Amino acid sequence: RHVAVELTPGRLLWVPPGFAHGFQALEDAHFLYLVTKEYNREAERCAKWDDPELGIPWPLREGVIVSERDSKCPPLRLAEANFEYPR
């Protein structure tokens, strides 16, 4: 399941710790992360952004710029689980 939100300047979106997240800028944009803990590369997980299993109707599918790291992500079914529901 996914949620899509189109943000405008000055609007924020909070993603709870442990939830997968991604974004697509529809035009040149500045993007800033605010995190709750220090970055830990070993805890990082990823899934291929355009994996059909995710069912995300990305506005742009052709000509997108994807980071080298993200271009190497496996499909969701092969991604290691790293999610803990809050109690």
HTML snippet that shows the backbone in 3Dmol.js (N, CA, C, O; Angstrom):
<script src="https://3Dmol.org/build/3Dmol-min.js"></script>
<div id="view" style="width:600px;height:400px;position:relative"></div>
<script>
const pdb = `
ATOM      1  N   ARG A   1       0.848  -1.176   0.000  1.00  0.00           N
ATOM      2  CA  ARG A   1       0.000   0.000   0.000  1.00  0.00           C
ATOM      3  C   ARG A   1       0.882   1.224   0.000  1.00  0.00           C
ATOM      4  O   ARG A   1       1.962   1.207   0.591  1.00  0.00           O
ATOM      5  N   HIS A   2       0.449   2.281  -0.648  1.00  0.00           N
ATOM      6  CA  HIS A   2       1.225   3.513  -0.680  1.00  0.00           C
ATOM      7  C   HIS A   2       0.298   4.719  -0.526  1.00  0.00           C
ATOM      8  O   HIS A   2      -0.916   4.626  -0.706  1.00  0.00           O
ATOM      9  N   VAL A   3       0.907   5.839  -0.189  1.00  0.00           N
ATOM     10  CA  VAL A   3       0.211   7.115  -0.100  1.00  0.00           C
ATOM     11  C   VAL A   3       0.995   8.092  -0.956  1.00  0.00           C
ATOM     12  O   VAL A   3       2.221   8.138  -0.863  1.00  0.00           O
ATOM     13  N   ALA A   4       0.328   8.865  -1.778  1.00  0.00           N
ATOM     14  CA  ALA A   4       0.990   9.864  -2.613  1.00  0.00           C
ATOM     15  C   ALA A   4       0.502  11.248  -2.206  1.00  0.00           C
ATOM     16  O   ALA A   4      -0.696  11.469  -2.028  1.00  0.00           O
ATOM     17  N   VAL A   5       1.435  12.170  -2.062  1.00  0.00           N
ATOM     18  CA  VAL A   5       1.119  13.537  -1.676  1.00  0.00           C
ATOM     19  C   VAL A   5       1.930  14.470  -2.560  1.00  0.00           C
ATOM     20  O   VAL A   5       3.140  14.290  -2.694  1.00  0.00           O
ATOM     21  N   GLU A   6       1.290  15.463  -3.166  1.00  0.00           N
ATOM     22  CA  GLU A   6       2.037  16.463  -3.925  1.00  0.00           C
ATOM     23  C   GLU A   6       2.282  17.641  -2.993  1.00  0.00           C
ATOM     24  O   GLU A   6       1.346  18.312  -2.557  1.00  0.00           O
ATOM     25  N   LEU A   7       3.547  17.881  -2.696  1.00  0.00           N
ATOM     26  CA  LEU A   7       3.912  18.954  -1.776  1.00  0.00           C
ATOM     27  C   LEU A   7       4.232  20.228  -2.546  1.00  0.00           C
ATOM     28  O   LEU A   7       4.748  20.185  -3.662  1.00  0.00           O
ATOM     29  N   THR A   8       3.919  21.348  -1.934  1.00  0.00           N
ATOM     30  CA  THR A   8       4.256  22.657  -2.480  1.00  0.00           C
ATOM     31  C   THR A   8       5.252  23.303  -1.530  1.00  0.00           C
ATOM     32  O   THR A   8       5.409  22.829  -0.404  1.00  0.00           O
ATOM     33  N   PRO A   9       5.934  24.374  -1.946  1.00  0.00           N
ATOM     34  CA  PRO A   9       6.913  25.011  -1.058  1.00  0.00           C
ATOM     35  C   PRO A   9       6.317  25.322   0.318  1.00  0.00           C
ATOM     36  O   PRO A   9       5.214  25.858   0.428  1.00  0.00           O
ATOM     37  N   GLY A  10       7.067  24.977   1.353  1.00  0.00           N
ATOM     38  CA  GLY A  10       6.630  25.241   2.718  1.00  0.00           C
ATOM     39  C   GLY A  10       5.809  24.123   3.337  1.00  0.00           C
ATOM     40  O   GLY A  10       5.507  24.180   4.529  1.00  0.00           O
ATOM     41  N   ARG A  11       5.438  23.109   2.568  1.00  0.00           N
ATOM     42  CA  ARG A  11       4.671  21.984   3.117  1.00  0.00           C
ATOM     43  C   ARG A  11       5.612  20.845   3.442  1.00  0.00           C
ATOM     44  O   ARG A  11       6.603  20.627   2.745  1.00  0.00           O
ATOM     45  N   LEU A  12       5.301  20.119   4.502  1.00  0.00           N
ATOM     46  CA  LEU A  12       6.128  19.015   4.969  1.00  0.00           C
ATOM     47  C   LEU A  12       5.325  17.726   4.987  1.00  0.00           C
ATOM     48  O   LEU A  12       4.094  17.740   5.012  1.00  0.00           O
ATOM     49  N   LEU A  13       6.043  16.613   4.974  1.00  0.00           N
ATOM     50  CA  LEU A  13       5.409  15.308   5.126  1.00  0.00           C
ATOM     51  C   LEU A  13       6.222  14.527   6.138  1.00  0.00           C
ATOM     52  O   LEU A  13       7.436  14.391   5.985  1.00  0.00           O
ATOM     53  N   TRP A  14       5.571  14.013   7.169  1.00  0.00           N
ATOM     54  CA  TRP A  14       6.256  13.213   8.185  1.00  0.00           C
ATOM     55  C   TRP A  14       6.075  11.747   7.842  1.00  0.00           C
ATOM     56  O   TRP A  14       4.954  11.276   7.650  1.00  0.00           O
ATOM     57  N   VAL A  15       7.187  11.027   7.766  1.00  0.00           N
ATOM     58  CA  VAL A  15       7.174   9.587   7.525  1.00  0.00           C
ATOM     59  C   VAL A  15       7.675   8.924   8.803  1.00  0.00           C
ATOM     60  O   VAL A  15       8.813   9.172   9.201  1.00  0.00           O
ATOM     61  N   PRO A  16       6.875   8.096   9.456  1.00  0.00           N
ATOM     62  CA  PRO A  16       7.295   7.477  10.716  1.00  0.00           C
ATOM     63  C   PRO A  16       8.561   6.631  10.539  1.00  0.00           C
ATOM     64  O   PRO A  16       8.786   6.064   9.470  1.00  0.00           O
ATOM     65  N   PRO A  17       9.380   6.548  11.580  1.00  0.00           N
ATOM     66  CA  PRO A  17      10.587   5.712  11.511  1.00  0.00           C
ATOM     67  C   PRO A  17      10.238   4.279  11.109  1.00  0.00           C
ATOM     68  O   PRO A  17       9.257   3.710  11.586  1.00  0.00           O
ATOM     69  N   GLY A  18      11.054   3.706  10.226  1.00  0.00           N
ATOM     70  CA  GLY A  18      10.849   2.335   9.797  1.00  0.00           C
ATOM     71  C   GLY A  18       9.983   2.176   8.565  1.00  0.00           C
ATOM     72  O   GLY A  18       9.946   1.094   7.979  1.00  0.00           O
ATOM     73  N   PHE A  19       9.278   3.233   8.154  1.00  0.00           N
ATOM     74  CA  PHE A  19       8.434   3.151   6.970  1.00  0.00           C
ATOM     75  C   PHE A  19       9.261   3.425   5.723  1.00  0.00           C
ATOM     76  O   PHE A  19      10.122   4.305   5.721  1.00  0.00           O
ATOM     77  N   ALA A  20       8.999   2.672   4.667  1.00  0.00           N
ATOM     78  CA  ALA A  20       9.647   2.940   3.386  1.00  0.00           C
ATOM     79  C   ALA A  20       9.157   4.285   2.867  1.00  0.00           C
ATOM     80  O   ALA A  20       8.015   4.673   3.112  1.00  0.00           O
ATOM     81  N   HIS A  21      10.005   4.981   2.165  1.00  0.00           N
ATOM     82  CA  HIS A  21       9.616   6.261   1.594  1.00  0.00           C
ATOM     83  C   HIS A  21      10.429   6.528   0.337  1.00  0.00           C
ATOM     84  O   HIS A  21      11.541   6.025   0.178  1.00  0.00           O
ATOM     85  N   GLY A  22       9.866   7.311  -0.533  1.00  0.00           N
ATOM     86  CA  GLY A  22      10.533   7.714  -1.758  1.00  0.00           C
ATOM     87  C   GLY A  22       9.856   8.966  -2.273  1.00  0.00           C
ATOM     88  O   GLY A  22       8.773   9.335  -1.820  1.00  0.00           O
ATOM     89  N   PHE A  23      10.501   9.610  -3.217  1.00  0.00           N
ATOM     90  CA  PHE A  23       9.884  10.808  -3.772  1.00  0.00           C
ATOM     91  C   PHE A  23      10.264  10.942  -5.234  1.00  0.00           C
ATOM     92  O   PHE A  23      11.250  10.365  -5.693  1.00  0.00           O
ATOM     93  N   GLN A  24       9.466  11.716  -5.957  1.00  0.00           N
ATOM     94  CA  GLN A  24       9.766  12.058  -7.339  1.00  0.00           C
ATOM     95  C   GLN A  24       9.488  13.539  -7.498  1.00  0.00           C
ATOM     96  O   GLN A  24       8.362  13.994  -7.298  1.00  0.00           O
ATOM     97  N   ALA A  25      10.520  14.293  -7.859  1.00  0.00           N
ATOM     98  CA  ALA A  25      10.355  15.723  -8.114  1.00  0.00           C
ATOM     99  C   ALA A  25       9.855  15.893  -9.547  1.00  0.00           C
ATOM    100  O   ALA A  25      10.443  15.347 -10.481  1.00  0.00           O
ATOM    101  N   LEU A  26       8.786  16.639  -9.719  1.00  0.00           N
ATOM    102  CA  LEU A  26       8.207  16.847 -11.043  1.00  0.00           C
ATOM    103  C   LEU A  26       8.888  17.989 -11.786  1.00  0.00           C
ATOM    104  O   LEU A  26       8.686  18.172 -12.987  1.00  0.00           O
ATOM    105  N   GLU A  27       9.695  18.754 -11.058  1.00  0.00           N
ATOM    106  CA  GLU A  27      10.514  19.826 -11.632  1.00  0.00           C
ATOM    107  C   GLU A  27      11.706  20.007 -10.704  1.00  0.00           C
ATOM    108  O   GLU A  27      11.766  19.369  -9.653  1.00  0.00           O
ATOM    109  N   ASP A  28      12.659  20.866 -11.071  1.00  0.00           N
ATOM    110  CA  ASP A  28      13.816  21.088 -10.205  1.00  0.00           C
ATOM    111  C   ASP A  28      13.334  21.446  -8.801  1.00  0.00           C
ATOM    112  O   ASP A  28      12.425  22.258  -8.636  1.00  0.00           O
ATOM    113  N   ALA A  29      13.945  20.839  -7.806  1.00  0.00           N
ATOM    114  CA  ALA A  29      13.474  21.033  -6.433  1.00  0.00           C
ATOM    115  C   ALA A  29      14.617  20.873  -5.447  1.00  0.00           C
ATOM    116  O   ALA A  29      15.625  20.235  -5.749  1.00  0.00           O
ATOM    117  N   HIS A  30      14.456  21.452  -4.278  1.00  0.00           N
ATOM    118  CA  HIS A  30      15.352  21.221  -3.142  1.00  0.00           C
ATOM    119  C   HIS A  30      14.623  20.242  -2.233  1.00  0.00           C
ATOM    120  O   HIS A  30      13.421  20.378  -2.002  1.00  0.00           O
ATOM    121  N   PHE A  31      15.342  19.264  -1.722  1.00  0.00           N
ATOM    122  CA  PHE A  31      14.733  18.241  -0.870  1.00  0.00           C
ATOM    123  C   PHE A  31      15.560  18.141   0.393  1.00  0.00           C
ATOM    124  O   PHE A  31      16.783  18.013   0.323  1.00  0.00           O
ATOM    125  N   LEU A  32      14.918  18.198   1.542  1.00  0.00           N
ATOM    126  CA  LEU A  32      15.605  18.177   2.826  1.00  0.00           C
ATOM    127  C   LEU A  32      14.990  17.104   3.712  1.00  0.00           C
ATOM    128  O   LEU A  32      13.772  17.058   3.888  1.00  0.00           O
ATOM    129  N   TYR A  33      15.837  16.236   4.271  1.00  0.00           N
ATOM    130  CA  TYR A  33      15.404  15.212   5.223  1.00  0.00           C
ATOM    131  C   TYR A  33      15.611  15.724   6.640  1.00  0.00           C
ATOM    132  O   TYR A  33      16.624  16.364   6.923  1.00  0.00           O
ATOM    133  N   LEU A  34      14.684  15.458   7.516  1.00  0.00           N
ATOM    134  CA  LEU A  34      14.857  15.641   8.952  1.00  0.00           C
ATOM    135  C   LEU A  34      14.682  14.252   9.538  1.00  0.00           C
ATOM    136  O   LEU A  34      13.655  13.611   9.312  1.00  0.00           O
ATOM    137  N   VAL A  35      15.654  13.783  10.276  1.00  0.00           N
ATOM    138  CA  VAL A  35      15.613  12.410  10.777  1.00  0.00           C
ATOM    139  C   VAL A  35      15.562  12.381  12.298  1.00  0.00           C
ATOM    140  O   VAL A  35      15.900  13.361  12.963  1.00  0.00           O
ATOM    141  N   THR A  36      15.133  11.243  12.839  1.00  0.00           N
ATOM    142  CA  THR A  36      14.994  11.115  14.288  1.00  0.00           C
ATOM    143  C   THR A  36      16.217  10.499  14.946  1.00  0.00           C
ATOM    144  O   THR A  36      16.380  10.583  16.164  1.00  0.00           O
ATOM    145  N   LYS A  37      17.086   9.874  14.139  1.00  0.00           N
ATOM    146  CA  LYS A  37      18.301   9.253  14.669  1.00  0.00           C
ATOM    147  C   LYS A  37      19.455   9.501  13.712  1.00  0.00           C
ATOM    148  O   LYS A  37      19.250   9.888  12.561  1.00  0.00           O
ATOM    149  N   GLU A  38      20.666   9.276  14.197  1.00  0.00           N
ATOM    150  CA  GLU A  38      21.843   9.398  13.352  1.00  0.00           C
ATOM    151  C   GLU A  38      21.782   8.352  12.234  1.00  0.00           C
ATOM    152  O   GLU A  38      21.326   7.230  12.451  1.00  0.00           O
ATOM    153  N   TYR A  39      22.243   8.729  11.044  1.00  0.00           N
ATOM    154  CA  TYR A  39      22.226   7.830   9.882  1.00  0.00           C
ATOM    155  C   TYR A  39      23.022   6.567  10.168  1.00  0.00           C
ATOM    156  O   TYR A  39      24.129   6.628  10.704  1.00  0.00           O
ATOM    157  N   ASN A  40      22.453   5.423   9.807  1.00  0.00           N
ATOM    158  CA  ASN A  40      23.096   4.130  10.021  1.00  0.00           C
ATOM    159  C   ASN A  40      23.011   3.340   8.712  1.00  0.00           C
ATOM    160  O   ASN A  40      21.974   2.752   8.405  1.00  0.00           O
ATOM    161  N   ARG A  41      24.094   3.327   7.951  1.00  0.00           N
ATOM    162  CA  ARG A  41      24.106   2.663   6.644  1.00  0.00           C
ATOM    163  C   ARG A  41      23.700   1.195   6.744  1.00  0.00           C
ATOM    164  O   ARG A  41      23.019   0.686   5.853  1.00  0.00           O
ATOM    165  N   GLU A  42      24.104   0.502   7.814  1.00  0.00           N
ATOM    166  CA  GLU A  42      23.792  -0.923   7.958  1.00  0.00           C
ATOM    167  C   GLU A  42      22.293  -1.180   8.120  1.00  0.00           C
ATOM    168  O   GLU A  42      21.819  -2.270   7.799  1.00  0.00           O
ATOM    169  N   ALA A  43      21.552  -0.205   8.608  1.00  0.00           N
ATOM    170  CA  ALA A  43      20.111  -0.374   8.810  1.00  0.00           C
ATOM    171  C   ALA A  43      19.310   0.006   7.563  1.00  0.00           C
ATOM    172  O   ALA A  43      18.102  -0.221   7.511  1.00  0.00           O
ATOM    173  N   GLU A  44      19.969   0.578   6.570  1.00  0.00           N
ATOM    174  CA  GLU A  44      19.280   1.045   5.371  1.00  0.00           C
ATOM    175  C   GLU A  44      18.833  -0.131   4.500  1.00  0.00           C
ATOM    176  O   GLU A  44      19.585  -1.087   4.313  1.00  0.00           O
ATOM    177  N   ARG A  45      17.620  -0.061   3.972  1.00  0.00           N
ATOM    178  CA  ARG A  45      17.077  -1.069   3.078  1.00  0.00           C
ATOM    179  C   ARG A  45      16.454  -0.352   1.886  1.00  0.00           C
ATOM    180  O   ARG A  45      16.103   0.824   1.981  1.00  0.00           O
ATOM    181  N   CYS A  46      16.317  -1.051   0.773  1.00  0.00           N
ATOM    182  CA  CYS A  46      15.682  -0.418  -0.380  1.00  0.00           C
ATOM    183  C   CYS A  46      14.985  -1.459  -1.246  1.00  0.00           C
ATOM    184  O   CYS A  46      15.283  -2.652  -1.179  1.00  0.00           O
ATOM    185  N   ALA A  47      14.059  -0.981  -2.054  1.00  0.00           N
ATOM    186  CA  ALA A  47      13.373  -1.801  -3.052  1.00  0.00           C
ATOM    187  C   ALA A  47      13.322  -0.978  -4.334  1.00  0.00           C
ATOM    188  O   ALA A  47      13.284   0.251  -4.286  1.00  0.00           O
ATOM    189  N   LYS A  48      13.319  -1.648  -5.464  1.00  0.00           N
ATOM    190  CA  LYS A  48      13.315  -0.981  -6.763  1.00  0.00           C
ATOM    191  C   LYS A  48      12.113  -0.045  -6.863  1.00  0.00           C
ATOM    192  O   LYS A  48      10.972  -0.458  -6.660  1.00  0.00           O
ATOM    193  N   TRP A  49      12.384   1.210  -7.176  1.00  0.00           N
ATOM    194  CA  TRP A  49      11.357   2.255  -7.146  1.00  0.00           C
ATOM    195  C   TRP A  49      10.180   1.973  -8.073  1.00  0.00           C
ATOM    196  O   TRP A  49       9.047   2.326  -7.746  1.00  0.00           O
ATOM    197  N   ASP A  50      10.423   1.344  -9.223  1.00  0.00           N
ATOM    198  CA  ASP A  50       9.339   1.124 -10.180  1.00  0.00           C
ATOM    199  C   ASP A  50       8.889  -0.337 -10.243  1.00  0.00           C
ATOM    200  O   ASP A  50       8.341  -0.784 -11.251  1.00  0.00           O
ATOM    201  N   ASP A  51       9.124  -1.067  -9.167  1.00  0.00           N
ATOM    202  CA  ASP A  51       8.707  -2.471  -9.090  1.00  0.00           C
ATOM    203  C   ASP A  51       7.183  -2.544  -9.236  1.00  0.00           C
ATOM    204  O   ASP A  51       6.467  -1.928  -8.447  1.00  0.00           O
ATOM    205  N   PRO A  52       6.675  -3.281 -10.223  1.00  0.00           N
ATOM    206  CA  PRO A  52       5.222  -3.392 -10.409  1.00  0.00           C
ATOM    207  C   PRO A  52       4.494  -3.903  -9.160  1.00  0.00           C
ATOM    208  O   PRO A  52       3.328  -3.571  -8.950  1.00  0.00           O
ATOM    209  N   GLU A  53       5.167  -4.703  -8.335  1.00  0.00           N
ATOM    210  CA  GLU A  53       4.535  -5.223  -7.119  1.00  0.00           C
ATOM    211  C   GLU A  53       4.142  -4.094  -6.161  1.00  0.00           C
ATOM    212  O   GLU A  53       3.191  -4.239  -5.392  1.00  0.00           O
ATOM    213  N   LEU A  54       4.863  -2.979  -6.202  1.00  0.00           N
ATOM    214  CA  LEU A  54       4.525  -1.839  -5.348  1.00  0.00           C
ATOM    215  C   LEU A  54       3.243  -1.153  -5.820  1.00  0.00           C
ATOM    216  O   LEU A  54       2.508  -0.588  -5.011  1.00  0.00           O
ATOM    217  N   GLY A  55       2.978  -1.198  -7.106  1.00  0.00           N
ATOM    218  CA  GLY A  55       1.747  -0.612  -7.643  1.00  0.00           C
ATOM    219  C   GLY A  55       1.683   0.898  -7.544  1.00  0.00           C
ATOM    220  O   GLY A  55       0.594   1.460  -7.423  1.00  0.00           O
ATOM    221  N   ILE A  56       2.822   1.568  -7.593  1.00  0.00           N
ATOM    222  CA  ILE A  56       2.837   3.029  -7.467  1.00  0.00           C
ATOM    223  C   ILE A  56       2.718   3.654  -8.857  1.00  0.00           C
ATOM    224  O   ILE A  56       3.559   3.399  -9.719  1.00  0.00           O
ATOM    225  N   PRO A  57       1.682   4.469  -9.087  1.00  0.00           N
ATOM    226  CA  PRO A  57       1.522   5.123 -10.387  1.00  0.00           C
ATOM    227  C   PRO A  57       2.360   6.412 -10.460  1.00  0.00           C
ATOM    228  O   PRO A  57       1.817   7.515 -10.400  1.00  0.00           O
ATOM    229  N   TRP A  58       3.671   6.263 -10.588  1.00  0.00           N
ATOM    230  CA  TRP A  58       4.562   7.429 -10.631  1.00  0.00           C
ATOM    231  C   TRP A  58       4.138   8.367 -11.763  1.00  0.00           C
ATOM    232  O   TRP A  58       3.860   7.899 -12.867  1.00  0.00           O
ATOM    233  N   PRO A  59       4.082   9.680 -11.514  1.00  0.00           N
ATOM    234  CA  PRO A  59       3.703  10.626 -12.573  1.00  0.00           C
ATOM    235  C   PRO A  59       4.653  10.570 -13.773  1.00  0.00           C
ATOM    236  O   PRO A  59       4.208  10.649 -14.919  1.00  0.00           O
ATOM    237  N   LEU A  60       5.947  10.434 -13.517  1.00  0.00           N
ATOM    238  CA  LEU A  60       6.945  10.345 -14.586  1.00  0.00           C
ATOM    239  C   LEU A  60       7.563   8.955 -14.552  1.00  0.00           C
ATOM    240  O   LEU A  60       8.004   8.497 -13.498  1.00  0.00           O
ATOM    241  N   ARG A  61       7.597   8.280 -15.702  1.00  0.00           N
ATOM    242  CA  ARG A  61       8.195   6.940 -15.759  1.00  0.00           C
ATOM    243  C   ARG A  61       9.391   6.903 -16.699  1.00  0.00           C
ATOM    244  O   ARG A  61      10.251   6.031 -16.568  1.00  0.00           O
ATOM    245  N   GLU A  62       9.459   7.816 -17.624  1.00  0.00           N
ATOM    246  CA  GLU A  62      10.554   7.859 -18.595  1.00  0.00           C
ATOM    247  C   GLU A  62      11.446   9.061 -18.300  1.00  0.00           C
ATOM    248  O   GLU A  62      10.973  10.112 -17.868  1.00  0.00           O
ATOM    249  N   GLY A  63      12.747   8.887 -18.541  1.00  0.00           N
ATOM    250  CA  GLY A  63      13.686   9.994 -18.382  1.00  0.00           C
ATOM    251  C   GLY A  63      13.925  10.417 -16.944  1.00  0.00           C
ATOM    252  O   GLY A  63      14.413  11.522 -16.708  1.00  0.00           O
ATOM    253  N   VAL A  64      13.596   9.571 -15.974  1.00  0.00           N
ATOM    254  CA  VAL A  64      13.800   9.935 -14.569  1.00  0.00           C
ATOM    255  C   VAL A  64      15.277   9.800 -14.198  1.00  0.00           C
ATOM    256  O   VAL A  64      16.000   8.979 -14.763  1.00  0.00           O
ATOM    257  N   ILE A  65      15.703  10.603 -13.254  1.00  0.00           N
ATOM    258  CA  ILE A  65      17.069  10.531 -12.740  1.00  0.00           C
ATOM    259  C   ILE A  65      17.018   9.739 -11.445  1.00  0.00           C
ATOM    260  O   ILE A  65      16.353  10.145 -10.492  1.00  0.00           O
ATOM    261  N   VAL A  66      17.713   8.620 -11.406  1.00  0.00           N
ATOM    262  CA  VAL A  66      17.730   7.746 -10.233  1.00  0.00           C
ATOM    263  C   VAL A  66      19.172   7.638  -9.761  1.00  0.00           C
ATOM    264  O   VAL A  66      20.079   7.448 -10.571  1.00  0.00           O
ATOM    265  N   SER A  67      19.388   7.759  -8.451  1.00  0.00           N
ATOM    266  CA  SER A  67      20.747   7.670  -7.913  1.00  0.00           C
ATOM    267  C   SER A  67      21.354   6.302  -8.220  1.00  0.00           C
ATOM    268  O   SER A  67      20.633   5.334  -8.461  1.00  0.00           O
ATOM    269  N   GLU A  68      22.669   6.234  -8.207  1.00  0.00           N
ATOM    270  CA  GLU A  68      23.354   4.961  -8.443  1.00  0.00           C
ATOM    271  C   GLU A  68      22.913   3.920  -7.414  1.00  0.00           C
ATOM    272  O   GLU A  68      22.654   2.767  -7.759  1.00  0.00           O
ATOM    273  N   ARG A  69      22.828   4.338  -6.142  1.00  0.00           N
ATOM    274  CA  ARG A  69      22.409   3.421  -5.076  1.00  0.00           C
ATOM    275  C   ARG A  69      21.000   2.890  -5.342  1.00  0.00           C
ATOM    276  O   ARG A  69      20.762   1.685  -5.263  1.00  0.00           O
ATOM    277  N   ASP A  70      20.074   3.787  -5.654  1.00  0.00           N
ATOM    278  CA  ASP A  70      18.689   3.366  -5.874  1.00  0.00           C
ATOM    279  C   ASP A  70      18.532   2.525  -7.137  1.00  0.00           C
ATOM    280  O   ASP A  70      17.639   1.681  -7.207  1.00  0.00           O
ATOM    281  N   SER A  71      19.377   2.742  -8.125  1.00  0.00           N
ATOM    282  CA  SER A  71      19.274   1.947  -9.355  1.00  0.00           C
ATOM    283  C   SER A  71      19.683   0.493  -9.121  1.00  0.00           C
ATOM    284  O   SER A  71      19.393  -0.369  -9.950  1.00  0.00           O
ATOM    285  N   LYS A  72      20.350   0.211  -8.006  1.00  0.00           N
ATOM    286  CA  LYS A  72      20.793  -1.148  -7.680  1.00  0.00           C
ATOM    287  C   LYS A  72      19.861  -1.866  -6.697  1.00  0.00           C
ATOM    288  O   LYS A  72      20.137  -3.002  -6.312  1.00  0.00           O
ATOM    289  N   CYS A  73      18.772  -1.225  -6.291  1.00  0.00           N
ATOM    290  CA  CYS A  73      17.851  -1.848  -5.333  1.00  0.00           C
ATOM    291  C   CYS A  73      17.162  -3.060  -5.959  1.00  0.00           C
ATOM    292  O   CYS A  73      16.840  -3.047  -7.147  1.00  0.00           O
ATOM    293  N   PRO A  74      16.936  -4.108  -5.161  1.00  0.00           N
ATOM    294  CA  PRO A  74      16.253  -5.299  -5.668  1.00  0.00           C
ATOM    295  C   PRO A  74      14.738  -5.078  -5.720  1.00  0.00           C
ATOM    296  O   PRO A  74      14.236  -4.112  -5.145  1.00  0.00           O
ATOM    297  N   PRO A  75      14.009  -5.964  -6.404  1.00  0.00           N
ATOM    298  CA  PRO A  75      12.551  -5.884  -6.339  1.00  0.00           C
ATOM    299  C   PRO A  75      12.082  -6.121  -4.900  1.00  0.00           C
ATOM    300  O   PRO A  75      12.801  -6.713  -4.095  1.00  0.00           O
ATOM    301  N   LEU A  76      10.896  -5.663  -4.592  1.00  0.00           N
ATOM    302  CA  LEU A  76      10.364  -5.759  -3.231  1.00  0.00           C
ATOM    303  C   LEU A  76      10.431  -7.181  -2.686  1.00  0.00           C
ATOM    304  O   LEU A  76      10.802  -7.373  -1.528  1.00  0.00           O
ATOM    305  N   ARG A  77      10.084  -8.173  -3.482  1.00  0.00           N
ATOM    306  CA  ARG A  77      10.057  -9.564  -2.992  1.00  0.00           C
ATOM    307  C   ARG A  77      11.432 -10.062  -2.567  1.00  0.00           C
ATOM    308  O   ARG A  77      11.524 -11.041  -1.826  1.00  0.00           O
ATOM    309  N   LEU A  78      12.511  -9.407  -3.023  1.00  0.00           N
ATOM    310  CA  LEU A  78      13.859  -9.811  -2.636  1.00  0.00           C
ATOM    311  C   LEU A  78      14.487  -8.873  -1.606  1.00  0.00           C
ATOM    312  O   LEU A  78      15.574  -9.145  -1.096  1.00  0.00           O
ATOM    313  N   ALA A  79      13.805  -7.773  -1.304  1.00  0.00           N
ATOM    314  CA  ALA A  79      14.331  -6.804  -0.338  1.00  0.00           C
ATOM    315  C   ALA A  79      14.225  -7.382   1.072  1.00  0.00           C
ATOM    316  O   ALA A  79      13.230  -8.017   1.421  1.00  0.00           O
ATOM    317  N   GLU A  80      15.248  -7.159   1.863  1.00  0.00           N
ATOM    318  CA  GLU A  80      15.263  -7.658   3.245  1.00  0.00           C
ATOM    319  C   GLU A  80      14.280  -6.860   4.090  1.00  0.00           C
ATOM    320  O   GLU A  80      14.267  -5.630   4.030  1.00  0.00           O
ATOM    321  N   ALA A  81      13.464  -7.540   4.869  1.00  0.00           N
ATOM    322  CA  ALA A  81      12.501  -6.867   5.748  1.00  0.00           C
ATOM    323  C   ALA A  81      13.239  -6.193   6.899  1.00  0.00           C
ATOM    324  O   ALA A  81      14.159  -6.765   7.484  1.00  0.00           O
ATOM    325  N   ASN A  82      12.829  -4.998   7.205  1.00  0.00           N
ATOM    326  CA  ASN A  82      13.450  -4.259   8.306  1.00  0.00           C
ATOM    327  C   ASN A  82      12.414  -3.363   8.970  1.00  0.00           C
ATOM    328  O   ASN A  82      12.738  -2.253   9.392  1.00  0.00           O
ATOM    329  N   PHE A  83      11.184  -3.826   9.065  1.00  0.00           N
ATOM    330  CA  PHE A  83      10.113  -2.999   9.599  1.00  0.00           C
ATOM    331  C   PHE A  83       9.622  -3.548  10.920  1.00  0.00           C
ATOM    332  O   PHE A  83       9.370  -4.746  11.056  1.00  0.00           O
ATOM    333  N   GLU A  84       9.489  -2.665  11.889  1.00  0.00           N
ATOM    334  CA  GLU A  84       8.932  -3.042  13.188  1.00  0.00           C
ATOM    335  C   GLU A  84       7.746  -2.140  13.468  1.00  0.00           C
ATOM    336  O   GLU A  84       7.875  -0.916  13.455  1.00  0.00           O
ATOM    337  N   TYR A  85       6.594  -2.737  13.721  1.00  0.00           N
ATOM    338  CA  TYR A  85       5.427  -1.943  14.073  1.00  0.00           C
ATOM    339  C   TYR A  85       5.609  -1.368  15.471  1.00  0.00           C
ATOM    340  O   TYR A  85       6.052  -2.071  16.380  1.00  0.00           O
ATOM    341  N   PRO A  86       5.266  -0.080  15.652  1.00  0.00           N
ATOM    342  CA  PRO A  86       5.349   0.486  16.999  1.00  0.00           C
ATOM    343  C   PRO A  86       4.334  -0.179  17.919  1.00  0.00           C
ATOM    344  O   PRO A  86       3.250  -0.560  17.479  1.00  0.00           O
ATOM    345  N   ARG A  87       4.677  -0.316  19.168  1.00  0.00           N
ATOM    346  CA  ARG A  87       3.774  -0.951  20.141  1.00  0.00           C
ATOM    347  C   ARG A  87       3.168   0.084  21.049  1.00  0.00           C
ATOM    348  O   ARG A  87       2.382  -0.256  21.934  1.00  0.00           O
TER     349      ARG A  87
END
`;
const viewer = $3Dmol.createViewer("view");
viewer.addModel(pdb, "pdb");
viewer.setStyle({}, {cartoon: {color: "spectrum"}});
viewer.zoomTo();
viewer.render();
</script>
